[in-house]
């Protein structure tokens, strides 16, 4: 690594990474960057810059650095912007909140053993979910038939999600990270539609009463 004071360069097969010392003043960083690039102008011309790391820069500062290395020294900026990376990470960890409205997948079929339905939203099954089948949704799950397989609602972490079915007899029912299993040798069948949700940290199954 070529390093002096608060600016350093590291080369790889993909290109060059520029490192700025985290606690350094931006004006000083910019000044030293220009001095270093000027001292080896021929070497850096046409080089690919894959990242700018270290000190957190404002959008204005980052754009100024990109302009300097590109327009003044002929370097090629192929960096995947750090802000885009951050947004991608946030998006991957984001809890789906559109459980009252939002993306909904409708499946008009019976989900048989070995089949799996996974969706980043709400899922409505117009049919049954047989034992050995699974339905996983980041939102709610509604089965307009018998639910006898595995159901996991709020899979991205939303504890307000629910599972509802005309006949709720799951082998495993999970909402967010809270799991509920059917008792062994359970013979009691539901008398009507039921809804499962989290109350006080546990999954509660209760009759669906629309006028309640």
C-alpha positions in Angstrom: 0.0 0.0 0.0 1.2 3.5 -0.9 0.5 5.7 2.1 1.5 9.1 3.3 -0.3 11.0 6.1 -4.1 10.8 5.5 -4.5 9.5 1.9 -3.6 6.0 0.7 -4.0 3.8 -2.4 -4.4 0.1 -2.6 -4.3 -1.8 -5.9 -6.0 -5.1 -6.8 -6.9 -6.9 -10.0 -10.2 -5.0 -10.1 -8.7 -1.6 -9.7 -7.6 1.0 -7.2 -9.2 1.8 -3.8 -8.7 5.2 -2.3 -8.5 5.4 1.5 -9.1 8.6 3.4 -8.1 8.8 7.1 -11.3 9.0 9.1 -10.5 11.9 11.4 -8.8 14.1 8.8 -10.1 17.4 7.6 -11.7 17.2 4.1 -9.7 20.1 2.7 -6.5 18.5 3.8 -7.5 15.2 2.3 -8.4 16.8 -1.0 -5.0 18.7 -1.1 -3.0 15.6 -0.4 -5.0 13.5 -2.9 -4.1 16.0 -5.6 -0.5 16.1 -4.7 -0.2 12.4 -4.8 -2.0 12.0 -8.0 0.1 14.8 -9.6 3.3 13.1 -8.5 2.4 10.0 -10.5 0.1 11.3 -13.1 1.2 8.9 -15.8 0.7 5.9 -13.6 -2.8 6.9 -12.5 -4.1 8.0 -15.9 -6.7 5.5 -17.1 -6.7 3.6 -13.9 -10.0 2.2 -12.5 -11.1 3.4 -9.1 -13.4 0.8 -7.5 -14.0 2.4 -4.1 -13.5 5.5 -1.9 -13.3 4.3 1.7 -12.5 5.5 5.2 -13.7 9.0 6.1 -17.5 9.5 5.6 -17.9 12.1 2.9 -21.0 14.2 2.1 -22.5 13.8 -1.3 -21.0 17.1 -2.4 -17.5 16.1 -1.2 -17.7 12.7 -2.8 -18.8 14.2 -6.1 -16.0 16.7 -6.0 -13.4 13.9 -5.5 -14.9 12.0 -8.4 -14.7 15.0 -10.6 -11.0 15.6 -9.6 -9.9 12.1 -10.3 -11.8 11.8 -13.5 -11.5 15.2 -15.2 -8.1 16.2 -13.9 -6.3 12.9 -13.8 -8.2 10.8 -16.3 -9.0 8.0 -13.9 -12.1 5.9 -14.5 -14.7 5.8 -11.7 -16.2 2.3 -11.5 -17.0 2.5 -7.8 -20.3 1.1 -6.6 -21.4 4.1 -4.6 -21.3 3.5 -0.8 -24.8 5.0 -0.4 -26.2 2.5 -2.9 -24.6 -0.3 -0.9 -26.1 1.1 2.3 -29.6 1.3 0.7 -29.3 -2.3 -0.6 -28.3 -3.5 2.9 -31.2 -1.5 4.4 -33.6 -2.9 1.9 -32.5 -6.5 2.5 -33.1 -6.0 6.3 -36.3 -4.0 5.9 -39.4 -5.3 7.7 -42.4 -5.5 5.3 -45.0 -3.1 6.8 -47.7 -3.3 4.0 -49.8 -5.8 5.9 -52.9 -3.6 5.6 -52.4 -2.9 2.0 -49.5 -3.5 -0.5 -48.2 -6.3 -2.5 -50.4 -9.3 -2.4 -50.0 -12.7 -4.2 -53.1 -14.6 -5.1 -52.7 -18.4 -5.6 -55.8 -20.2 -6.9 -54.7 -23.8 -6.3 -54.2 -26.4 -3.5 -50.6 -26.3 -2.3 -49.6 -30.0 -2.1 -46.9 -31.7 0.0 -43.4 -30.6 -1.1 -44.6 -27.4 -2.6 -43.6 -24.0 -1.3 -45.0 -20.5 -1.8 -42.7 -17.6 -0.7 -43.6 -13.9 -1.3 -42.3 -10.5 -0.2 -45.8 -9.3 0.7 -49.2 -10.8 1.6 -50.4 -14.2 0.3 -53.9 -15.3 -0.3 -54.4 -19.0 -1.1 -57.8 -19.8 -2.7 -57.6 -23.5 -1.9 -56.0 -25.8 0.7 -52.5 -26.0 2.1 -51.8 -29.7 2.6 -49.4 -31.3 5.2 -45.9 -31.1 4.0 -46.5 -27.8 2.1 -45.4 -24.4 3.2 -46.4 -20.8 2.8 -44.0 -18.0 3.7 -44.9 -14.4 3.5 -43.4 -11.1 4.7 -47.0 -9.9 5.2 -50.2 -11.7 6.1 -51.3 -15.2 5.0 -55.0 -15.9 4.3 -56.1 -19.4 3.3 -59.6 -19.7 1.9 -59.7 -23.4 2.7 -57.9 -25.7 5.1 -54.4 -24.8 6.3 -52.7 -28.1 7.4 -49.1 -27.4 6.4 -46.5 -24.8 7.6 -47.3 -21.1 7.6 -44.9 -18.3 8.3 -46.3 -14.8 8.2 -44.3 -11.6 8.9 -41.1 -13.5 7.8 -39.1 -10.3 7.6 -39.8 -9.5 11.3 -43.3 -7.9 11.4 -45.0 -9.0 14.5 -48.3 -7.4 13.5 -48.8 -9.9 10.7 -51.5 -12.6 11.0 -52.5 -16.0 9.6 -56.1 -16.7 8.9 -57.9 -19.7 7.4 -61.3 -21.2 7.0 -59.9 -24.3 8.8 -56.7 -23.6 10.7 -54.9 -26.9 11.5 -51.2 -26.1 10.7 -48.3 -28.5 11.4 -46.3 -25.4 12.3 -47.4 -21.8 12.5 -45.0 -19.0 12.8 -45.4 -15.2 12.9 -42.2 -13.1 12.8 -39.8 -15.1 15.0 -42.5 -16.6 17.3 -43.4 -20.2 16.6 -46.5 -22.2 17.6 -47.0 -25.9 16.9 -50.1 -28.0 17.0 -50.3 -30.4 19.9 -49.5 -34.0 19.2 -52.5 -36.1 18.2 -54.7 -33.1 18.0 -58.2 -34.3 17.1 -60.2 -31.1 17.7 -61.1 -29.4 14.4 -62.0 -25.7 14.3 -65.7 -25.0 14.0 -65.2 -22.0 11.7 -62.6 -19.4 10.4 -59.8 -18.7 12.8 -57.1 -16.0 13.0 -53.6 -16.3 14.5 -51.6 -13.3 15.7 -49.1 -12.3 18.3 -50.4 -11.1 21.7 -48.0 -10.4 24.6 -45.2 -12.2 22.8 -47.0 -15.5 22.0 -49.0 -16.7 19.1 -52.7 -16.7 19.9 -55.4 -18.5 17.8 -58.9 -17.2 18.1 -62.2 -17.4 16.2 -62.5 -14.8 13.4 -65.3 -12.5 14.3 -65.6 -9.8 11.7 -68.2 -7.8 13.8 -66.2 -8.0 17.0 
